Amino acid sequence: MDKTLLHQISTLHSLYLKGEIPGPPHHEVNPNLPKDSCENFLYFTMSVCVNFQRNSAALWQSALATYEDIETRYVFTPQAVIKADINTLRSHLMRHKVALQPNKHIEIWRRIATTLAEHYNGDPREFLAKYDWDVPKIIEALQLTEKAKFPYLSGLKLSNYWLFILSCYTSAPFKNLHQLSIIPDTHIIQSSAQLGIVTATATPGQVEEAWRPILKASGIPPTEMHSALWRWSRNNFEPRV
């Protein structure tokens, strides 16, 4: 492992922990539900399932507005979603723009709600417990064995992002959290290219694989490194390392 690269990564991580890489506050606004509640796990599950190819901060603002609206709050309850008329569901998911695409987003939302309602009593915790709250087992289930049940949430980016979000905002007792992948979004790819780890045209899969041995060698938790790289990219790669 390149000692210069490890030093750069260690420096970035240290700067992040010291608050020396400017960045916006956490934008995952939420209704401050009890961390261990089913409702809290559902809020951070259903919202994530449509958080792709869009402004993440705006998505979370829309999710909160949808939850705070008494008429639309039911969309976070799987059993209520599958009983709802599809046109009513579409109208309510789009009211506060938690859904932007009138067909694709509604289908994803309803499919995942159906999976949770029919197989896990409407409770994401039952799915996670089925795999012993073990990150590698959960990722394998999402991306392979139960992939068809979790459209988009089973993807490389969202499967890791979902568990990352749950680790931050719920009481999820995850095992082997250090094996969570770097979440290969645009800013992570740009920071990785800046460090010379990958090229600017690298795919998310290539970025994820490139970071695995580096994180293992550095001992830095992927969740912390992700936040450091994300802020560094948004801050135009300042401070220099």
C-alpha positions, -999 to +999 in steps of 0.1 A: +000+000+000+014+034-010+025+052+022+020+086+007-016+078-002-023+065+033-008+096+048-031+118+026-061+098+036-052+099+072-047+136+070-081+141+053-098+120+080-081+139+108-091+173+092-127+161+089-128+150+126-114+184+137-141+202+117-115+218+094-132+208+061-162+231+057-195+217+047-232+219+052-248+204+083-265+170+080-294+175+056-313+143+065-341+163+082-365+140+100-394+141+125-372+130+155-390+098+161-377+074+188-345+059+173-356+023+180-391+026+167-405+009+136-418+043+124-382+057+125-368+028+106-396+031+080-390+069+076-353+062+068-361+032+046-389+045+024-372+079+019-339+063+008-356+041-018-362+071-042-330+090-033-312+085-066-303+109-094-317+139-075-308+166-049-305+146-017-312+176+006-344+185-013-355+148-011-352+149+027-371+182+030-398+166+009-399+135+030-403+155+062-431+176+047-448+144+036-445+129+071-457+161+088-488+163+065-515+143+083-531+133+050-499+119+034-482+104+065-496+070+058-472+066+028-446+056+054-467+026+065-464-003+042-497-019+050-515+014+042-495+019+010-506-015-005-542-008+003-542+027-012-556+034-047-527+039-070-538+073-083-543+085-047-509+072-037-493+089-067-510+122-058-499+120-022-463+110-030-460+139-054-478+165-033-446+175-014-423+161-042-410+130-023-417+114-057-408+133-088-414+107-114-452+098-116-447+062-125-412+050-117-410+064-081-445+053-073-438+018-085-405+016-065-422+029-033-452+005-037-430-025-045-408-020-014-438-014+008-453-046-005-421-065+003-421-052+038-458-057+044-460-093+029-427-107+041-416-086+072-448-075+089-443-040+076-411-036+097-376-031+082-361-044+115-374-078+107-355-079+074-323-067+091-327-092+120-332-120+095-296-114+086-284-110+122-279-072+117-246-083+099-237-057+073-220-082+048-250-106+050-275-077+046-257-064+015-255-098+000-292-103+005-301-069-010-278-072-040-283-109-047-307-132-029-336-107-023-327-082-050-360-085-069-379-075-037-360-042-032-358-023-065-331+004-064-326-001-027-307-032-039-283-012-060-246-007-052-250+029-040-284+028-022-278-005-004-247+009+013-263+044+017-294+029+034-273+011+060-251+042+065-282+063+071-297+037+095-264+036+114-266+074+119-303+079+127-316+047+142-307+023+170-297-004+145-272-027+163-252-035+132-223-059+132-193-055+110-202-019+101-166-014+091-173-036+060-198-011+047-187+002+013-177+038+006-209+051-010-197+058-046-216+090-054-204+118-076-184+136-049-167+104-037-157+096-073-143+131-078-123+129-045-110+095-054-098+107-088-082+138-071-062+114-049-052+093-079-071+062-066-092+059-097-096+079-130-123+105-134-143+081-156-143+052-130-176+035-124-192+033-089-182-004-087-146+004-095-145+031-069-160+008-043-135-020-050-105+005-050-114+017-016-118-016+001-081-025+006-073+012+014-099+014+042-087-020+056-051-008+056-060+026+072-084+013+098-107+043+091-145+035+092-161+038+058-188+061+072-163+086+084-142+085+052-172+090+031-182+122+050-146+135+047-144+129+010-178+142+003-170+175+021-136+177+005-151+175-030-177+201-023-150+224-009-130+222-041-105+199-026-094+223+001-074+221+023-047+205+001-032+173+014 
